[in-house]
């Protein structure tokens, strides 16, 4: 039930109705007034105010931080005055006093909120100097780099890690000048319970947290004439805000990802969709085998969710899918097509955890994963203008089914299995309410009946709900569980553009299902060219029946 706006406050002389308990900063911004802040996390009360957002209350004759002031009484607020601007500039200068000034070659550069705010508040020189503390840089993780010297202790990474994702990895340690945000007991990221979802990267205002960039590896591969450079991209990139901003008009949709990768010099460019077709095709077989064992199968499509289960939870009735990731389906297929060739895979995705997966997997030649931010840097280096040309992916992996789009959104993996099951059983989809798979906000179970047999599917939307969901279902686990670590799916992944967070899920999913509905091949089983090639490889490797499954060490 929506609370009634029952408190009258004054903002710059204007009467405004506000709700009791509402954040003052939110009320001010609703009026179209810009209040700068570095620590505010939208929808959350700030426990670590940087105080850049201070405003003046005429009633109490005091300066108050708007990001952690909740409205409980009448206020008379002034948001901008010479004195306020002076105080905000002073506060920012104090933050900058011991901040590294390597902006020219900083990885965040023009995307650094601290630098942009300094420009906004006309801070153009360093008046205060403090003794620099020699903080180390944590490069232990193959996915995320932590530069402690650039941390301004805003606490946003702590909020998203502990309150939103509920990973509880980051915390404040030490006091005074020695204060720092790090895993418990000062552990390195690689030693912690971090699952590399990358959500902290999107909220960090500076370059204290950023992905381990592999751009140099990409260009090194291009320069190696002894091997093929094969670029594979996630279909979700077509909808990323950084990519769609390159379109000529708001209505046009061009596959700029393919164009960027072709202009960069990649020998082959493929979409990940065909590999997902094969993944779903094999997952259905694994699901049917698990049903016979009376166990619950959990999809490992999302690497962060898989890591979370492995590190934090165990249940003897739960079986993690043993299938290799879709990108490695591609690798196996390419090894068959180019048996005499040496090649290196470069995966472009919104998933930061894929960097970790590529680093730990034992593969013939090391592969690399790249975020959208890295892709845009490659574009900046290799492409001129936004004209997209030759946007078709290469054969023989140019055909794929509509179901290959589904695993990237909550409920999609379960819906794909149900659709494939109904095809095998010659059952009509008309009697199945697929909206029940698409409308799970936190977690839930969807039950369907095919040929008088009931199937139950557990859907967990966001890592913060994994533990609660499994505890709730403990006495009666569903037959299949799918988990996406990032709330509302891969479009909002840690490697995606920050601007994606401003897009409502309903708006994105509507466009996503339009693509799904327009795809001519509906099922992986009917992608005959791909399945024939797949079966050919399996027959050739008949001595190894577990070719597409994770090899367990004995």
C-alpha positions as CSV (number, residue, x, y, z in Angstrom):
1,X,0.0,0.0,0.0
2,X,1.4,3.4,-1.0
3,X,2.0,5.7,1.8
4,X,0.2,9.1,1.7
5,X,2.4,12.2,1.4
6,X,1.4,14.0,4.6
7,X,4.3,16.3,5.5
8,X,4.8,19.7,4.0
9,X,8.4,20.8,3.5
10,X,9.9,23.8,1.8
11,X,12.6,23.4,-0.8
12,X,14.1,26.6,-2.1
13,X,11.0,28.4,-1.1
14,X,8.6,26.0,-2.8
15,X,6.0,24.0,-0.9
16,X,6.5,20.2,-1.4
17,X,4.4,17.3,-0.1
18,X,6.6,14.5,1.3
19,X,6.0,11.1,2.9
20,X,7.1,10.5,6.5
21,X,10.3,8.4,6.5
22,X,11.3,9.4,2.9
23,X,14.9,10.2,2.2
24,X,15.4,14.0,1.8
25,X,17.7,13.5,-1.1
26,X,15.1,11.5,-3.0
27,X,12.5,14.2,-2.4
28,X,14.9,16.9,-3.7
29,X,15.8,15.0,-6.8
30,X,12.1,14.4,-7.6
31,X,11.9,18.1,-8.1
32,X,14.6,18.0,-10.7
33,X,17.2,19.5,-8.5
34,X,20.8,18.2,-8.8
35,X,22.4,17.3,-5.5
36,X,25.9,15.8,-5.8
37,X,26.8,12.7,-3.8
38,X,29.5,10.0,-3.9
39,X,28.2,7.6,-1.3
40,X,24.5,7.4,-2.0
41,X,23.1,4.1,-3.0
42,X,19.7,4.5,-4.6
43,X,16.9,3.2,-2.4
44,X,19.2,2.7,0.6
45,X,20.0,4.8,3.7
46,X,23.7,5.8,3.6
47,X,25.6,4.6,6.7
48,X,28.9,6.2,5.5
49,X,28.0,9.7,4.4
50,X,30.6,11.6,2.4
51,X,28.5,14.8,3.2
52,X,29.0,16.2,-0.3
53,X,25.2,16.2,-0.4
54,X,24.7,18.6,2.5
55,X,21.9,21.1,2.4
56,X,20.9,23.9,4.8
57,X,17.8,23.7,7.0
58,X,16.5,27.1,8.0
59,X,14.4,25.7,10.8
60,X,17.3,24.1,12.7
61,X,19.9,26.5,11.4
62,X,22.2,23.6,10.5
63,X,23.8,21.8,7.6
64,X,22.5,18.2,7.1
65,X,23.5,15.4,4.8
66,X,20.4,14.8,2.6
67,X,21.3,11.2,1.8
68,X,20.8,9.9,5.3
69,X,18.2,12.3,6.6
70,X,14.7,10.9,6.7
71,X,11.8,13.3,6.8
72,X,10.0,13.2,10.1
73,X,9.0,16.9,10.5
74,X,8.7,20.1,8.5
75,X,11.9,21.3,7.0
76,X,12.9,24.5,5.2
77,X,15.7,23.5,2.8
78,X,18.1,25.5,0.8
79,X,19.9,23.4,-1.8
80,X,22.3,25.9,-3.4
81,X,24.0,29.0,-2.0
82,X,27.5,30.4,-2.2
83,X,28.2,29.0,1.3
84,X,26.9,25.6,0.4
85,X,28.9,25.4,-2.8
86,X,32.0,26.4,-0.8
87,X,31.4,23.7,1.8
88,X,30.8,21.0,-0.8
89,X,34.0,22.0,-2.6
90,X,35.9,22.0,0.7
91,X,34.6,18.5,1.5
92,X,35.6,17.2,-1.9
93,X,39.1,18.8,-1.6
94,X,39.6,16.9,1.7
95,X,38.7,13.6,0.0
96,X,41.1,14.4,-2.8
97,X,43.9,15.3,-0.3
98,X,45.4,11.8,-0.4
99,X,43.9,10.5,-3.6
100,X,46.3,9.5,-6.3
101,X,46.4,12.0,-9.2
102,X,47.1,9.6,-12.0
103,X,43.9,10.5,-13.8
104,X,45.6,10.7,-17.2
105,X,46.2,6.9,-17.3
106,X,43.7,5.7,-14.7
107,X,41.5,2.9,-15.9
108,X,38.3,4.8,-15.0
109,X,39.6,8.1,-16.6
110,X,36.5,10.0,-17.9
111,X,34.1,7.6,-16.1
112,X,35.5,8.5,-12.6
113,X,32.7,10.1,-10.5
114,X,35.3,11.8,-8.3
115,X,36.9,13.5,-11.3
116,X,33.6,14.5,-12.8
117,X,32.4,16.0,-9.5
118,X,35.7,18.0,-9.1
119,X,34.9,19.5,-12.5
120,X,31.3,20.2,-11.5
121,X,32.3,21.9,-8.2
122,X,35.2,23.8,-9.9
123,X,37.9,22.1,-7.9
124,X,40.9,22.6,-10.2
125,X,43.9,22.5,-7.8
126,X,45.1,20.6,-4.7
127,X,45.2,22.9,-1.7
128,X,45.5,20.2,0.9
129,X,48.1,17.5,1.2
130,X,48.3,14.6,3.6
131,X,50.9,12.0,3.9
132,X,50.2,9.2,1.5
133,X,49.7,5.7,3.0
134,X,51.3,2.9,1.1
135,X,48.3,0.7,0.3
136,X,48.9,-2.4,-1.7
137,X,46.9,-3.4,-4.8
138,X,45.0,-6.7,-4.7
139,X,45.5,-8.5,-8.0
140,X,45.0,-12.0,-6.7
141,X,41.7,-12.4,-8.5
142,X,41.7,-13.0,-12.3
143,X,38.4,-11.2,-12.5
144,X,38.6,-8.1,-10.2
145,X,41.4,-5.7,-9.2
146,X,41.2,-3.8,-5.9
147,X,43.3,-0.6,-5.7
148,X,43.1,0.4,-2.0
149,X,44.8,3.8,-2.6
150,X,41.9,5.0,-4.7
151,X,39.2,4.0,-2.2
152,X,37.3,6.9,-0.7
153,X,35.5,4.7,1.9
154,X,32.0,5.6,0.5
155,X,30.8,2.1,1.5
156,X,28.7,1.5,-1.7
157,X,30.5,-1.7,-2.4
158,X,29.8,-2.9,1.1
159,X,26.1,-2.1,0.7
160,X,25.7,-3.9,-2.6
161,X,27.8,-6.9,-1.5
162,X,26.1,-7.4,1.9
163,X,22.6,-6.0,1.6
164,X,21.7,-6.5,-2.1
165,X,23.7,-9.6,-3.1
166,X,24.1,-10.9,0.5
167,X,27.5,-12.3,-0.2
168,X,28.9,-10.7,2.9
169,X,32.5,-10.5,1.5
170,X,33.4,-6.8,2.1
171,X,33.6,-4.9,5.4
172,X,35.3,-1.9,7.0
173,X,38.6,-2.9,8.8
174,X,41.0,-0.8,10.9
175,X,40.5,2.8,12.1
176,X,41.5,6.3,11.2
177,X,43.9,6.7,8.4
178,X,44.4,3.0,8.2
179,X,40.7,2.4,7.5
180,X,40.0,0.2,4.4
181,X,37.3,-1.9,2.9
182,X,38.4,-5.5,2.3
183,X,37.3,-9.1,3.0
184,X,37.4,-10.3,6.6
185,X,40.7,-10.6,8.4
186,X,42.3,-8.7,5.5
187,X,42.1,-11.6,3.1
188,X,42.8,-11.2,-0.6
189,X,39.7,-11.4,-2.9
190,X,40.8,-14.8,-4.2
191,X,40.9,-16.2,-0.7
192,X,37.5,-14.8,0.2
193,X,33.9,-16.0,-0.5
194,X,33.7,-13.6,-3.4
195,X,31.8,-15.1,-6.4
196,X,32.9,-12.3,-8.8
197,X,29.3,-11.2,-9.7
198,X,30.9,-7.8,-10.3
199,X,28.1,-5.7,-9.0
200,X,30.5,-3.8,-6.8
201,X,32.3,-2.6,-10.0
202,X,29.2,-0.8,-11.1
203,X,28.7,1.2,-7.9
204,X,32.4,2.1,-7.2
205,X,32.7,5.9,-8.0
206,X,36.5,5.6,-8.5
207,X,38.9,3.1,-9.9
208,X,39.3,1.3,-6.5
209,X,37.4,-1.6,-8.0
210,X,37.5,-2.6,-11.6
211,X,37.7,-5.7,-13.8
212,X,41.0,-7.3,-14.7
213,X,41.3,-6.0,-18.3
214,X,42.4,-8.5,-21.0
215,X,42.6,-5.9,-23.8
216,X,46.4,-6.4,-24.3
217,X,45.8,-10.2,-24.6
218,X,43.2,-9.5,-27.4
219,X,45.6,-7.4,-29.4
220,X,48.4,-9.9,-28.8
221,X,46.2,-12.6,-30.3
222,X,45.5,-10.4,-33.3
223,X,49.2,-10.0,-33.9
224,X,49.9,-13.7,-33.6
225,X,49.7,-15.0,-37.2
226,X,50.3,-18.6,-36.1
227,X,46.8,-18.8,-34.6
228,X,43.2,-17.7,-35.3
229,X,41.5,-15.1,-33.2
230,X,37.9,-16.1,-32.6
231,X,35.6,-13.7,-31.0
232,X,32.3,-14.9,-29.4
233,X,29.8,-12.6,-28.0
234,X,26.7,-12.9,-25.7
235,X,23.4,-12.0,-27.5
236,X,22.6,-9.8,-24.5
237,X,25.2,-7.3,-25.7
238,X,22.9,-6.3,-28.6
239,X,20.7,-4.6,-25.9
240,X,23.4,-3.1,-23.8
241,X,23.0,0.7,-23.4
242,X,26.6,1.4,-24.5
243,X,26.0,-0.6,-27.7
244,X,22.5,0.6,-28.5
245,X,23.7,4.2,-28.2
246,X,25.6,3.6,-31.4
247,X,22.3,3.1,-33.4
248,X,21.5,5.8,-35.9
249,X,18.0,6.2,-34.5
250,X,16.1,5.1,-31.4
251,X,14.0,2.7,-33.4
252,X,16.9,1.1,-35.4
253,X,18.6,-2.0,-34.1
254,X,22.0,-2.9,-35.5
255,X,24.4,-5.5,-34.4
256,X,27.3,-3.2,-33.6
257,X,29.1,-5.9,-31.6
258,X,29.7,-7.9,-34.7
259,X,30.8,-4.8,-36.6
260,X,33.3,-3.8,-33.8
261,X,34.8,-7.2,-33.6
262,X,35.2,-7.5,-37.4
263,X,36.9,-4.1,-37.6
264,X,39.2,-5.1,-34.8
265,X,40.6,-7.9,-37.0
266,X,39.1,-11.0,-35.6
267,X,39.4,-14.0,-37.9
268,X,35.9,-15.3,-37.0
269,X,33.0,-13.8,-35.1
270,X,30.3,-16.0,-33.6
271,X,27.3,-15.5,-31.4
272,X,27.1,-17.6,-28.2
273,X,23.5,-18.7,-29.2
274,X,24.5,-21.9,-31.1
275,X,26.5,-23.1,-28.1
276,X,23.6,-22.4,-25.8
277,X,21.4,-24.6,-28.2
278,X,23.8,-27.5,-27.6
279,X,24.0,-26.7,-23.9
280,X,20.1,-26.9,-23.6
281,X,20.0,-30.0,-25.8
282,X,22.4,-31.8,-23.4
283,X,20.9,-30.3,-20.3
284,X,17.5,-31.9,-21.2
285,X,19.3,-35.3,-21.2
286,X,20.9,-34.6,-17.9
287,X,17.6,-33.4,-16.4
288,X,15.9,-36.6,-17.5
289,X,18.7,-38.7,-16.0
290,X,18.5,-36.8,-12.7
291,X,14.8,-37.4,-12.5
292,X,15.5,-41.1,-12.4
293,X,17.8,-40.6,-9.5
294,X,15.1,-38.7,-7.6
295,X,17.5,-35.8,-7.1
296,X,17.3,-32.0,-7.9
297,X,19.4,-30.7,-10.7
298,X,20.8,-27.2,-10.4
299,X,21.8,-25.4,-13.6
300,X,25.4,-24.1,-13.6
301,X,24.8,-21.7,-16.5
302,X,25.5,-18.7,-14.1
303,X,29.1,-19.1,-12.9
304,X,28.6,-16.7,-9.9
305,X,25.6,-18.8,-8.7
306,X,27.6,-22.0,-9.1
307,X,30.5,-20.6,-7.1
308,X,28.1,-19.5,-4.4
309,X,26.6,-23.0,-4.1
310,X,30.1,-24.6,-4.0
311,X,31.4,-22.2,-1.4
312,X,28.4,-21.8,0.9
313,X,25.9,-24.5,0.6
314,X,25.7,-28.3,0.4
315,X,22.8,-30.7,0.2
316,X,23.1,-34.3,-0.7
317,X,19.8,-34.2,-2.5
318,X,21.0,-31.5,-4.9
319,X,23.1,-32.2,-7.9
320,X,25.0,-29.5,-9.7
321,X,24.9,-29.8,-13.4
322,X,28.1,-31.4,-14.7
323,X,27.9,-29.8,-18.1
324,X,30.7,-27.6,-19.3
325,X,29.9,-23.9,-19.9
326,X,28.5,-23.0,-23.4
327,X,31.8,-21.3,-24.4
328,X,33.5,-24.6,-24.0
329,X,30.9,-26.3,-26.2
330,X,32.1,-23.9,-28.8
331,X,35.8,-24.8,-28.1
332,X,35.1,-28.5,-28.6
333,X,33.2,-27.9,-31.8
334,X,35.9,-25.6,-33.2
335,X,38.6,-28.2,-32.4
336,X,36.6,-30.6,-34.6
337,X,36.2,-28.1,-37.5
338,X,39.8,-26.8,-37.4
339,X,41.8,-29.9,-36.2
340,X,45.1,-28.6,-37.6
341,X,44.6,-25.0,-36.6
342,X,45.6,-23.2,-33.4
343,X,43.1,-20.7,-32.2
344,X,42.2,-18.6,-29.1
345,X,38.7,-17.8,-28.0
346,X,37.8,-14.3,-26.8
347,X,34.4,-14.1,-25.1
348,X,32.5,-10.8,-24.9
349,X,29.9,-10.9,-22.1
350,X,28.2,-9.0,-19.3
351,X,29.4,-11.6,-16.8
352,X,32.6,-10.7,-14.8
353,X,32.7,-14.2,-13.3
354,X,33.5,-15.6,-16.8
355,X,37.0,-14.1,-16.3
356,X,37.5,-16.3,-13.3
357,X,36.1,-19.4,-15.1
358,X,38.5,-18.9,-18.0
359,X,41.4,-18.5,-15.6
360,X,40.8,-21.7,-13.7
361,X,39.7,-24.0,-16.5
362,X,42.4,-26.3,-17.8
363,X,42.2,-25.7,-21.6
364,X,44.4,-26.3,-24.5
365,X,45.1,-22.5,-25.1
366,X,44.0,-20.0,-22.5
367,X,40.9,-18.1,-23.4
368,X,39.8,-14.7,-22.2
369,X,36.6,-12.9,-21.2
370,X,35.8,-9.2,-21.7
371,X,33.1,-6.9,-20.4
372,X,31.2,-4.3,-22.3
373,X,33.5,-1.6,-21.0
374,X,36.5,-3.5,-22.5
375,X,34.6,-3.9,-25.8
376,X,34.0,-0.2,-26.0
377,X,37.7,0.5,-25.4
378,X,38.5,-1.9,-28.3
379,X,36.1,0.0,-30.4
380,X,37.7,3.3,-29.5
381,X,41.1,1.9,-30.6
382,X,40.0,0.1,-33.8
383,X,36.8,1.6,-35.2
384,X,36.0,5.0,-36.7
385,X,32.4,6.2,-36.6
386,X,29.3,4.2,-35.8
387,X,28.6,2.7,-39.2
388,X,27.9,-1.0,-38.9
389,X,28.7,-3.2,-41.8
390,X,29.0,-7.0,-42.4
391,X,27.0,-7.8,-39.2
392,X,26.3,-11.4,-40.0
393,X,28.1,-14.1,-37.9
394,X,30.2,-16.7,-39.6
395,X,29.2,-20.1,-40.8
396,X,28.7,-22.9,-39.7
397,X,27.5,-21.3,-36.5
398,X,25.1,-18.7,-37.9
399,X,21.9,-20.6,-37.2
400,X,20.3,-21.0,-33.7
401,X,17.0,-21.4,-32.0
402,X,14.7,-19.0,-30.2
403,X,15.3,-20.9,-26.9
404,X,18.9,-19.9,-26.9
405,X,17.8,-16.5,-25.8
406,X,16.0,-17.6,-22.7
407,X,18.7,-18.6,-20.2
408,X,19.8,-15.0,-19.7
409,X,16.6,-14.0,-17.9
410,X,14.9,-15.3,-14.7
411,X,12.8,-18.4,-15.5
412,X,14.2,-18.7,-19.0
413,X,16.2,-21.9,-18.4
414,X,13.1,-23.7,-16.9
415,X,10.9,-22.4,-19.8
416,X,13.4,-23.8,-22.3
417,X,13.4,-27.2,-20.7
418,X,9.6,-27.3,-20.6
419,X,9.3,-26.3,-24.3
420,X,11.8,-29.0,-25.3
421,X,10.0,-31.6,-23.1
422,X,6.7,-30.7,-24.7
423,X,8.2,-31.1,-28.2
424,X,9.5,-34.5,-27.3
425,X,6.2,-35.6,-25.9
426,X,4.2,-34.1,-28.8
427,X,2.3,-32.0,-26.3
428,X,0.8,-28.6,-27.3
429,X,2.3,-25.6,-25.6
430,X,-1.1,-23.9,-25.6
431,X,-2.0,-25.4,-22.2
432,X,1.1,-24.2,-20.5
433,X,1.1,-20.7,-18.9
434,X,4.7,-19.5,-19.7
435,X,4.0,-16.2,-18.0
436,X,4.4,-18.0,-14.7
437,X,8.0,-18.6,-15.6
438,X,8.6,-15.0,-16.6
439,X,7.0,-13.2,-13.5
440,X,9.1,-14.6,-10.6
441,X,10.4,-11.5,-8.7
442,X,12.5,-13.1,-5.9
443,X,12.0,-16.9,-5.9
444,X,9.3,-19.4,-6.6
445,X,8.2,-22.8,-7.9
446,X,6.4,-23.3,-11.1
447,X,4.6,-26.6,-11.7
448,X,3.4,-28.0,-15.0
449,X,1.9,-31.3,-16.1
450,X,2.9,-33.1,-19.3
451,X,1.4,-36.5,-20.2
452,X,-0.1,-36.9,-16.7
453,X,3.3,-36.3,-15.1
454,X,4.0,-33.3,-12.9
455,X,7.3,-31.4,-13.1
456,X,8.3,-28.7,-10.7
457,X,10.8,-26.0,-11.5
458,X,12.5,-23.7,-8.9
459,X,13.4,-20.2,-10.1
460,X,15.8,-18.0,-8.0
461,X,16.1,-14.4,-9.2
462,X,19.2,-12.9,-7.6
463,X,21.9,-14.3,-5.4
464,X,20.4,-12.8,-2.2
465,X,17.5,-15.3,-2.4
466,X,19.5,-18.5,-2.8
467,X,19.8,-19.4,0.9
468,X,16.2,-18.5,1.7
469,X,14.8,-20.4,-1.3
470,X,16.7,-23.6,-0.6
471,X,15.7,-23.4,3.1
472,X,12.0,-22.9,2.2
473,X,12.1,-25.8,-0.3
474,X,14.1,-28.1,1.9
475,X,11.3,-30.6,2.6
476,X,10.2,-30.7,-1.0
477,X,12.8,-29.7,-3.5
478,X,11.7,-29.0,-7.1
479,X,13.1,-31.3,-9.8
480,X,15.1,-28.5,-11.4
481,X,16.5,-25.2,-10.0
482,X,17.8,-22.3,-12.0
483,X,19.7,-19.4,-10.5
484,X,20.8,-16.1,-11.9
485,X,23.1,-14.2,-9.5
486,X,22.4,-10.7,-10.8
487,X,18.8,-9.6,-10.0
488,X,16.7,-9.8,-13.2
489,X,19.4,-11.5,-15.2
490,X,22.4,-11.0,-17.3
491,X,21.4,-7.6,-18.8
492,X,22.1,-6.2,-15.3
493,X,25.4,-8.2,-14.9
494,X,28.5,-6.7,-13.4
495,X,30.2,-6.5,-16.8
496,X,27.3,-4.6,-18.4
497,X,27.1,-0.8,-18.8
498,X,26.2,1.1,-15.7
499,X,23.3,2.8,-17.7
500,X,21.5,-0.6,-17.9
501,X,20.6,-0.2,-14.3
502,X,18.3,2.7,-15.2
503,X,16.3,0.4,-17.6
504,X,13.2,-1.2,-16.1
505,X,13.1,-5.0,-16.4
506,X,9.7,-4.9,-18.0
507,X,10.9,-2.6,-20.7
508,X,14.0,-4.7,-21.5
509,X,12.1,-8.1,-21.3
510,X,9.5,-6.8,-23.8
511,X,12.3,-6.2,-26.4
512,X,14.0,-9.5,-25.5
513,X,10.8,-11.6,-26.1
514,X,10.2,-9.7,-29.4
515,X,13.6,-11.2,-30.6
516,X,12.5,-14.6,-29.2
517,X,9.2,-14.5,-31.1
518,X,10.9,-13.4,-34.3
519,X,13.5,-16.2,-34.4
520,X,12.5,-18.8,-37.1
521,X,14.0,-21.9,-35.6
522,X,12.0,-22.5,-32.4
523,X,13.8,-25.4,-30.7
524,X,17.4,-26.7,-30.4
525,X,16.2,-30.1,-31.6
526,X,15.1,-28.5,-34.9
527,X,18.5,-26.8,-35.5
528,X,19.3,-29.8,-37.7
529,X,22.6,-28.5,-39.2
530,X,24.0,-27.8,-35.7
531,X,22.7,-31.0,-34.1
532,X,24.1,-33.1,-37.0
533,X,27.5,-31.6,-36.5
534,X,27.2,-32.2,-32.8
535,X,26.3,-35.8,-33.2
536,X,29.1,-36.3,-35.6
537,X,31.6,-35.1,-33.0
538,X,30.1,-37.3,-30.3
539,X,30.3,-40.3,-32.6
540,X,33.9,-39.5,-33.5
541,X,34.8,-39.2,-29.8
542,X,32.7,-42.3,-28.8
543,X,35.6,-43.5,-26.6
544,X,34.9,-40.5,-24.4
545,X,31.2,-40.3,-23.5
546,X,31.8,-37.3,-21.2
547,X,33.2,-35.0,-23.8
548,X,30.9,-32.2,-22.9
549,X,30.9,-32.8,-19.1
550,X,33.3,-31.5,-16.4
551,X,36.1,-34.0,-15.8
552,X,36.3,-34.7,-12.1
553,X,39.8,-35.3,-10.6
554,X,40.2,-38.7,-9.0
